[in-house]
Amino acid sequence: MTVAGIVNFTIRGITRTICEVDDSELSRIPTHGPLILIGNHVNFLDAPILITHLAPRSVVPLVKRETWDNPALGLLFSTWKSIPIRRGEVDMTAFRESLRVLQDGHMLAIAPEGTRSGTGILQKGQTGMVPLAVKSGAPILPVAYFGAEKFWKNIRGLNRTPFTIRVGRKFHIKKLDGIPSREEREWITTEIMYQVAALLPPAYRGYYADMSRATEEYLEFK
């Protein structure tokens, strides 16, 4: 077994001990081909559970660069071949690395909120994923998690935490004439985030709570 295999086996075992993981919908995720997974970001459980429960298929996450300030976490996310990204600015190195991952037929995981919510309440999505999806032509698949926000309360009471994963419908961004404008990027981001919101219970939809405003003008489902 490879080092990554040992790490995945160990962390999967730990997370399934402290959490009741409902991963039944992960079977809807394609087993091959380029794919952008777009999900919400609740806390530290999201990435380890997703990555280890999708194994042996690898998924490359975009991770804040500050993570490598912690040697242990840096080693863990390097084992998963994660791409460090500088938040709050245009990071062309991360963009090129992400594009390469998709061009090589792999799966990329992005949390457009850019930071953990802690509460599970969906925050406003950032637009950086749009140029990547347009340039790569890769399909997008929304994924949502809920339950992890209660982890610390549950662990103090020595209770397992229900952790639910929901998977939506795969889609592409429709062909555009040239590079999407700032207004188009904002609109496309909103449409994508509503796809994530639709997978969450109403109380968790946060910034995207008003589902009557959801549109699919720029999205093409296949």
N, C-alpha and C positions, 0 to 999 in steps of 0.2 A: 504494500500500500504506500502511496506517495505521502509526502509531508502534508500536502493540502488535504488528502483523503483522511489522514489521521486527525487533523484539525477539525475537519467537517464532522467526522464521526463523533468526536469528543464533544464539540459544542452542540451538536444536534441532541446528544444524550442529555447534556446539562439543561438545555432549554426545554426539552420534553419532560424533565423532572420538575422544573419550577413552574412550567406553564402547561395548560391544556391546549395544545395547538390544533386548531381546525384548519388543516391544509388540504381539504378535500378538493378545492377548486384549482389547486396548482396543476392538476392534470390537464387543465385547459390551456396551459402555456405550451407553445410549440416546442418540440424536442430538437429542432435544428433551424438554421437560418438566422439572419440578423434580426434583432428585435430591440426596441426601446421600451423598457418597463418604466412606467410613470406611476409613482406612488406617493402617498402621504408619509410624513415622518413624525412619529409619536415620541419615541425615545430610543435608547441604546439597543433594544431588543429587535427592532425592525430588520436591520441588515443581517445580523447573524442568523436569525430564524429563516429569512427568505433564502439566503445563500446556501445554508446547510440543508434546507428542505428541498431545494431544487437539484442538489447534487444527485448524480454525477455530472449533470449539465452545469457548466460554469456560467456565472453571471458576474460581470465586472461592474462594481459600483463606483460612482463619482463620490468622493469623500473630501470633506474640508481639509485643507492643507495642515491646519493646526493639529489634526489627529496625530501626525507624526512627531509632535512635541512630546508625546507619551511613548517611550520606546516599546512598551509591550503592545499597545494598540497599533503603533506603526508597523511592528513586525506582523501582527495578525492581518492587517489590511494589505500589507505587501504580499503576504501569502496568497491572498485572494486576488492579487494583481490589480488592486484598486487604483483609480486615477485620482491623484490629488488635485484639488481645484481651489483657486483663490476666490473667495466669495466677495461680492460687491464690486467686481471689476470684470472686464473682458479678459479671459484667460485663454489665449490662443494655443498655448501648449496643451492644455486640457482638451480644447476643442479638437486639435489634430489627433491626439491620442484616442479620443472617443470615436472620431471618424474612422480611424484605423481599425478599432475593435469591431465596428459595424461592417466595414468593408471586408474584414476577415471572416464574417459570418457568425459573429458571436453576439451575446446578449449584454446589453448595457442597462444599468439601473440608475434612475435619476429621481431625486426628491425635489420637485420644483419649489417647494416652500423655502428651501435653502437653510432651514434650521428646524430643530425639534420643536414641536408644539408643547410637549409635556402633558397636555390635557387631552389630546386626541382630537381637538377641535381644528378643523381644516383652516389653514391660513392662505393668504393670497399667494398665488404662484408667480414665480419669476419667469421672464421670457427667454432665458438663455437656451432652453431646449429646442425652441422653434427653428433657428437657423441650422442646428445639427440635424433635425428631422428632415428639413427641406433639402439640405445638401446631400445627406446620405440616401434619402429615399426609403429609409427603413420603416417598417410598420411600427405602430405604437400600440401598446397594450396597457390599459389602466389597471392598477392593483391598489387595494385599500386594506388597511389594518385597523383593528380596534380591539380594545381590551387591555392593551399593554399599559395604558395610562393608570391603571389601578395596581400596577405591580408592587410598588413600594408599600402601599397599604396592606396588600395581601401577604407579602413576604414577612412583614412585621407580625402578622397574625398566623404565620406558618401555614398559609393557604396557597394553593396553586392558582395561577392567574390564567383565566381563559384568554386565548390569543387567537383571533379570527382573521383569516385571510380571504378576501374576496377578489375575484378576477373578472374583468369586464369584457367588452367586445374589442377585437383588434380593428384598427383603422389606419389609414394613411392621411397625411395632409394633402389636400388637392393641389394639383399643379398650379403654380403661380407664375405670373409674368415677371421674371427677374427676382431680385432679392426682396423679401417681404419688408414693407415699411414698418416703422415703429408702431403705428396704429394697427397694422395687420398682425404684428407679433403679439400685441396685447390682446387682440380679439381671439386669435388662435389659442393663446395660452388660456384664456377664459373658457373657451369651448372644451379644451382638453381637461381642465380642472373640474369642470362640471361632470365629465365622464367619471372622474375619481369620486366626486361627491355623490353621484348616483349609487355608488357601491356601499356607501356608509349609511348607518341609521340616521334619520333626520337630525337628531340632537348633536351629531358630530360634524355636520356639513359647514358650519361656521360661515366664513366669508361667502360661500356658495350655497347658502341655505335656501335662497329663493330659486327653486328649480324651474319656475315658470319663465325664468330669464335664460335658460339653457338653450343654445342653438347648435346647429351642426353644419353651418354654411361652408366652413373650410375643411370639414372632415369627410372622408370617403370610407365607408365600411365595406369590407369584403369578406 
